[in-house]
Amino acid sequence: MIKRTLLCAAVLAGLSACSLEITTDDNETHPAKDMQFDLVARAVLNVQSPEGAAEIVAYQKSSGYIYAVNSSGDTATVEILDLADANPAALTADSEGVVDTTNLPIMYTLDVSADVAGDANSIAVDDNNEILAVAMAAKSTDERGFIAFYDISTSVPSFIKSVQVGFLPDMVTFNHAGTQVIVANEGEPSGDYVIDPEGSVSIIEIQAGVPADSATEIKFDAFNSLTAQLVAQGVKFANPNGATVAQDLEPEYVAVSEDDSLAFVSLQENNAAAVIDLSSKTLLNVFGLGFKNWSMYKLDVSDKDDAINLQSYNNLYGMYQPDTIASYTVDGKHYLVTANEGDAREYIDDALSGGSVEDENKDACLTAHPNGLYDFDDGEEICFSYLEESRVKDLEDFAPLNAELEAMYDNNGGSDGLGRLIVTKELGLNNISNEYEALYSYGARSFSIFSQSGELVFDSGDDFERLTAEIHGAAFNNNEDENEGDTRSDAKGPEPEALAIGDIDGRTYAFIGLERMGGIFVYDISKPYNAQYVNYFYNRGLIEGADITGDLAPEGMKFIHADDSPTGEALLVIGNEISGSVAVWQISLNKD
């Protein structure tokens, strides 16, 4: 039996930190209460319009500089912050205990668009060669993107070169040795779904600190004839045009194994992952991540019941669909750690949305477009070229629920209960009976650990919703841009998105950021098959109806080992998308 005791305490400036003291049958107590989190540095990158100003962050060991993508303006910029400039005593908290002040000024703004056209999606720093890589997506869907490289051996970066990669480079990372750059090219379709480029992974070699002039592109076309096998493994394909496997797979994020032998690639919308051999630069495998059985756990499915209502449901499954992933090695075996956010495909034809010719747009959207656009939202005046999601109550527009699902629907609140849950209309339909016999929701409201071959070895179950319900009460499943509890229960709940892993005092921890609530969960993952909850912390105002303060929507995180930290303690750097803030938390252990 495992006993969990919730412990909450005030830390620096009144910030909230809660932990569970976990005791197992062998009377071993996990040191949750001995880990303290202090907010020591904070910056807001665009005070006038912060949303989108701070998404992806990186850290340079030699200088102590933090790099952050600033995508809120018309130009693609990377802000450089010097941790040495931050005075923790300058941070003050409001009456709710939330820090909304700053103490970390912008040292230098790098205008990447002056060197390479496009939008900055991601950054990575290599300390081996003192290089910054910036993923630049082209303005047009049918144009390839670039990786812009900069020499960061001095305080003012200097442009080295740009290297062309695939369509929509969405994430870039270096291997640990600094000899390769790996890029996830998402290859999303155009808003009208007429153009659908192939997703791919690009690899750029680095020799003697100099990036190669061209990249090797790894494609997925070898799997075009294997659709049925992939579907049987839990890979989801959803599009209106009968796209090929290579077109439908959309690489989202890359994690490199500790020995630099493998790259793991999340294929978020497809509920899948790919494995690449970095030595031979070949695609080894694509595997589905399977589905979470919600009859074994509890979740809240409605934003209309005005209550915390965690229930189990038969024939309801969650698609893991991770965004951020990471890799670590235990006893010579590589593991994949995933933040199971979930993501639906939703594409909008701007040319046929809104405007003064609404009726004509609606008619064209439903009947006349050559790509077969079929869905028009009257309230928002939006023409969807493809909309995968549906509320359970609206599935009957496509096919009826079978008797078992219909009974579960009626017994669980109907249109204001289970009917509110957002699911995919592309899974669960029995083509023979033409009835839905199972429901598939987005995300798993958890984090997971998978083996190299795709075996699920750990999942945090319903911890995130249960614990945030205990800690936040009626404010649980809040949104990231308003203070009204329970507003995300019908969608993806707390929506784990950001993820980082790191070693502290000989143990490996996973830090998982909740996009909607803004909180960070901490788990000890030293034993992959028996990961343990350790702590939860946040810096966000949660007073019902009040303006939101603090750090909102953690998008990217970077762990800094104590050996590389200017404070001598481990640090966690968080890029918060909605508040446009970069927050630096110091992690301390009480070893007395």
LUMKOL-443449 format. One line per 2 residues: their letters; for each residue x, y, z of C-alpha. Coordinates in steps of 0.5 Angstrom, whole numbers, plus 500, padded with zeros to 3 digits. Example, Ala and Ser with C-alpha at 12.3 -4.5 7.8 and 13.67 -1.06 7.14 Angstrom:
2
AS = 525:491:516; 527:498:514
end
This chain:
592
MI = 500:500:500; 502:507:498
KR = 500:513:503; 500:520:500
TL = 500:526:505; 499:533:502
LC = 504:538:505; 504:545:503
AA = 508:551:505; 510:558:503
VL = 517:559:500; 520:565:497
AG = 516:571:497; 510:567:499
LS = 510:563:493; 506:556:493
AC = 509:550:493; 506:543:495
SL = 509:536:496; 506:529:498
EI = 510:525:503; 510:518:500
TT = 511:512:504; 511:505:501
DD = 510:498:505; 517:498:506
NE = 517:504:510; 521:508:505
TH = 520:515:505; 521:519:499
PA = 524:526:500; 519:530:497
KD = 519:535:503; 526:536:503
MQ = 526:539:496; 525:547:496
FD = 523:551:490; 525:559:490
LV = 523:564:484; 530:567:483
AR = 530:571:477; 524:573:472
AV = 523:577:466; 518:579:461
LN = 520:580:454; 514:584:451
VQ = 511:588:457; 506:592:452
SP = 504:585:448; 507:579:452
EG = 503:573:449; 507:569:445
AA = 514:573:447; 517:567:451
EI = 516:560:448; 523:556:448
VA = 529:558:452; 536:555:452
YQ = 542:556:457; 549:557:455
KS = 554:554:461; 560:558:459
SG = 557:565:460; 551:564:464
YI = 546:567:459; 539:565:458
YA = 536:565:451; 529:566:449
VN = 525:566:443; 521:573:442
SS = 515:571:437; 510:577:439
GD = 513:582:434; 513:583:427
TA = 521:581:427; 524:574:429
TV = 528:576:435; 532:572:440
EI = 533:575:447; 539:574:451
LD = 539:575:459; 544:575:464
LA = 543:571:470; 548:575:474
DA = 544:581:473; 538:578:477
NP = 538:580:484; 533:575:488
AA = 531:580:493; 528:585:488
LT = 522:580:487; 516:582:491
AD = 510:578:491; 502:581:491
SE = 497:580:497; 496:573:494
GV = 503:571:494; 504:572:487
VD = 510:575:484; 509:579:478
TT = 515:584:478; 522:583:474
NL = 529:583:476; 532:580:470
PI = 533:585:464; 534:584:457
MY = 542:584:455; 541:584:448
TL = 536:583:442; 538:579:437
DV = 534:580:430; 535:574:427
SA = 530:576:421; 536:581:419
DV = 540:575:417; 534:570:415
AG = 527:571:413; 522:567:417
DA = 519:566:424; 523:564:429
NS = 520:557:432; 525:554:436
IA = 532:555:439; 538:551:442
VD = 545:552:444; 551:548:444
DN = 556:549:449; 562:545:446
NE = 562:550:440; 559:556:443
IL = 554:556:437; 546:558:437
AV = 541:555:432; 535:558:431
AM = 529:554:427; 526:559:422
AA = 520:557:418; 518:560:412
KS = 512:565:411; 509:560:406
TD = 507:553:407; 510:550:400
ER = 517:553:402; 522:550:406
GF = 525:553:412; 532:554:415
IA = 537:554:421; 540:560:422
FY = 547:559:426; 550:564:430
DI = 557:564:434; 556:566:441
ST = 563:566:444; 562:573:445
SV = 557:577:448; 554:580:442
PS = 552:574:437; 555:574:430
FI = 552:570:424; 555:564:421
KS = 551:562:416; 544:559:414
VQ = 542:552:412; 536:550:409
VG = 532:544:412; 525:541:411
FL = 518:544:411; 516:548:418
PD = 522:547:422; 518:547:429
MV = 524:544:434; 531:544:433
TF = 536:541:438; 544:539:438
NH = 546:532:440; 550:532:447
AG = 557:532:443; 555:538:439
TQ = 557:534:432; 550:534:430
VI = 544:539:429; 537:535:429
VA = 531:539:426; 523:537:427
NE = 520:539:420; 513:539:422
GE = 510:540:415; 503:542:417
PS = 498:543:411; 496:550:409
GD = 490:553:412; 485:551:406
YV = 489:544:406; 490:545:399
ID = 498:544:400; 500:539:405
PE = 508:538:405; 511:532:408
GS = 514:532:415; 521:530:416
VS = 527:530:420; 533:534:418
II = 540:533:421; 546:538:420
EI = 553:535:421; 558:540:425
QA = 565:539:424; 571:543:428
GV = 565:548:430; 563:549:423
PA = 556:547:421; 555:543:414
DS = 552:547:408; 547:542:407
AT = 542:538:411; 541:530:410
EI = 533:530:410; 530:523:413
KF = 523:522:410; 517:517:412
DA = 515:515:405; 518:508:406
FN = 512:507:411; 507:510:405
SL = 504:502:404; 504:501:412
TA = 498:505:414; 494:499:416
QL = 500:496:421; 501:503:424
VA = 493:504:425; 493:497:429
QG = 499:500:433; 495:506:435
VK = 498:511:430; 492:516:428
FA = 491:519:421; 486:524:420
NP = 486:529:414; 480:530:409
NG = 484:528:403; 487:521:403
AT = 494:524:405; 500:519:405
VA = 503:517:411; 509:521:409
QD = 504:527:409; 500:526:415
LE = 506:525:420; 508:531:423
PE = 514:531:427; 513:536:433
YV = 519:535:438; 526:531:438
AV = 530:528:444; 537:525:443
SE = 539:519:447; 545:520:452
DD = 550:516:448; 548:520:442
SL = 546:514:438; 538:515:437
AF = 534:521:436; 526:520:438
VS = 521:524:435; 514:526:437
LQ = 509:525:432; 504:529:436
EN = 497:529:432; 499:522:430
NA = 499:519:437; 506:516:435
AA = 513:517:435; 519:515:431
VI = 526:513:432; 532:515:428
DL = 539:512:428; 544:518:428
SS = 550:515:426; 547:512:419
KT = 542:517:419; 536:512:418
LL = 529:512:420; 529:505:424
NV = 522:505:427; 515:509:427
FG = 510:506:433; 504:508:436
LG = 503:510:443; 497:506:444
FK = 491:509:448; 490:510:455
NW = 484:506:458; 480:511:462
SM = 476:506:466; 482:505:470
YK = 483:512:472; 479:518:473
LD = 478:525:470; 473:531:469
VS = 469:531:463; 465:537:463
DK = 466:545:464; 458:545:465
DD = 457:542:472; 460:547:476
AI = 464:542:480; 470:537:481
NL = 467:531:478; 472:526:477
QS = 469:519:474; 472:513:471
YN = 468:511:464; 468:505:460
NL = 470:505:453; 473:512:453
YG = 480:512:451; 486:518:451
MY = 491:519:446; 497:520:449
QP = 499:525:443; 506:528:447
DT = 508:535:445; 515:536:449
IA = 519:529:450; 526:528:453
SY = 530:522:453; 535:519:459
TV = 538:512:460; 538:507:466
DG = 542:501:466; 544:502:459
KH = 537:502:457; 534:508:453
YL = 527:511:455; 523:516:452
VT = 519:521:457; 513:525:454
AN = 508:530:456; 502:528:454
EG = 498:534:452; 494:532:446
DA = 492:536:439; 487:536:434
RE = 487:538:427; 484:544:426
YI = 485:548:419; 481:555:417
DD = 481:557:410; 481:565:412
AL = 479:567:405; 472:564:406
SG = 471:566:414; 468:572:416
GS = 467:578:412; 462:582:409
VE = 460:576:405; 458:571:410
DE = 453:568:406; 457:567:400
NK = 463:565:404; 458:559:408
DA = 456:557:401; 463:556:398
CL = 465:553:404; 460:548:404
TA = 459:546:397; 464:550:392
HP = 471:549:395; 475:544:390
NG = 478:541:397; 471:539:399
LY = 471:544:405; 465:542:409
DF = 464:545:416; 462:553:417
DD = 462:556:424; 456:561:424
GE = 458:564:431; 465:565:429
EI = 464:566:422; 470:561:421
CF = 470:556:415; 474:550:417
SY = 478:546:411; 478:541:416
LE = 476:540:423; 477:533:427
ES = 474:534:433; 467:534:436
RV = 464:534:442; 461:527:444
KD = 454:530:444; 455:532:437
LE = 458:526:434; 451:524:432
DF = 452:529:426; 457:524:423
AP = 454:517:426; 450:515:432
LN = 453:512:439; 452:505:440
AE = 447:502:446; 452:502:451
LE = 455:509:450; 448:512:449
AM = 447:509:456; 453:512:459
YD = 452:518:456; 445:519:459
NN = 447:517:466; 453:522:466
GG = 450:528:465; 448:528:458
SD = 449:534:454; 452:538:460
GL = 456:532:462; 459:527:458
GR = 457:530:452; 461:536:453
LI = 468:532:452; 472:534:446
VT = 473:527:442; 476:526:435
KE = 470:523:430; 476:519:426
LG = 476:514:431; 472:509:435
LN = 467:508:429; 465:501:427
NI = 464:501:420; 460:495:419
SN = 454:498:424; 456:505:423
EY = 456:506:430; 461:509:435
EA = 463:504:440; 468:508:443
LY = 470:515:445; 477:518:444
SY = 479:524:447; 485:528:446
GA = 491:528:451; 492:523:457
RS = 492:529:462; 499:525:465
FS = 506:524:463; 509:517:461
IF = 515:514:460; 516:509:454
SQ = 522:504:453; 526:505:446
SG = 521:500:443; 515:504:445
EL = 513:500:451; 509:504:456
VF = 513:503:463; 510:508:467
DS = 504:513:467; 502:518:472
GD = 495:516:471; 490:521:474
DF = 495:524:479; 495:531:475
ER = 487:532:476; 487:529:483
LT = 492:533:486; 491:540:482
AE = 484:539:485; 486:538:492
IH = 491:544:492; 487:549:488
GA = 480:547:489; 475:550:485
AF = 480:553:481; 482:547:478
NN = 482:546:471; 483:553:470
NE = 485:556:463; 491:560:462
DE = 488:567:460; 482:567:465
NE = 481:566:472; 474:561:472
GD = 475:554:474; 473:548:471
TR = 473:551:464; 478:546:461
SD = 475:539:464; 472:538:457
AK = 478:539:453; 485:537:456
GP = 484:538:463; 491:541:466
EP = 494:540:459; 501:538:460
EA = 506:541:455; 513:543:457
LA = 518:538:460; 525:538:462
IG = 529:532:466; 535:533:470
DI = 540:530:476; 540:533:483
DG = 544:529:488; 544:523:484
RT = 537:522:482; 533:524:476
YA = 527:528:476; 522:530:471
FI = 519:537:471; 512:537:467
GL = 509:544:466; 501:545:465
ER = 500:549:460; 493:551:463
MG = 494:551:470; 501:554:470
GI = 504:549:475; 510:545:475
FV = 509:537:477; 516:534:479
YD = 517:527:479; 523:522:481
IS = 524:518:475; 530:515:477
KP = 527:508:477; 523:508:470
YN = 518:503:472; 516:506:479
AQ = 517:514:478; 514:517:484
YV = 511:524:485; 515:529:489
NY = 513:536:489; 508:541:485
FY = 509:549:485; 507:555:481
NR = 507:562:481; 500:564:478
GL = 494:568:481; 488:564:482
IE = 482:569:485; 476:568:481
GA = 474:573:476; 480:577:478
DI = 486:579:473; 491:574:472
TG = 498:575:475; 504:571:475
DL = 507:566:470; 502:563:465
AP = 502:557:460; 509:554:461
EG = 511:552:454; 519:551:454
MK = 523:549:460; 531:548:461
FI = 534:544:467; 541:547:469
HA = 545:542:473; 548:545:479
DD = 555:544:477; 553:549:471
SP = 549:554:475; 552:561:477
TG = 548:560:484; 551:553:485
EA = 544:550:486; 540:547:480
LL = 536:551:476; 529:551:472
VI = 528:556:467; 521:556:464
GN = 519:560:458; 511:562:459
EI = 508:563:453; 502:567:455
SG = 505:572:460; 511:573:456
SV = 515:571:462; 522:568:463
AV = 522:565:470; 528:562:473
WQ = 527:557:479; 532:555:484
IS = 532:548:487; 535:546:493
LN = 535:540:497; 535:540:505
KD = 540:535:507; 540:535:514
end
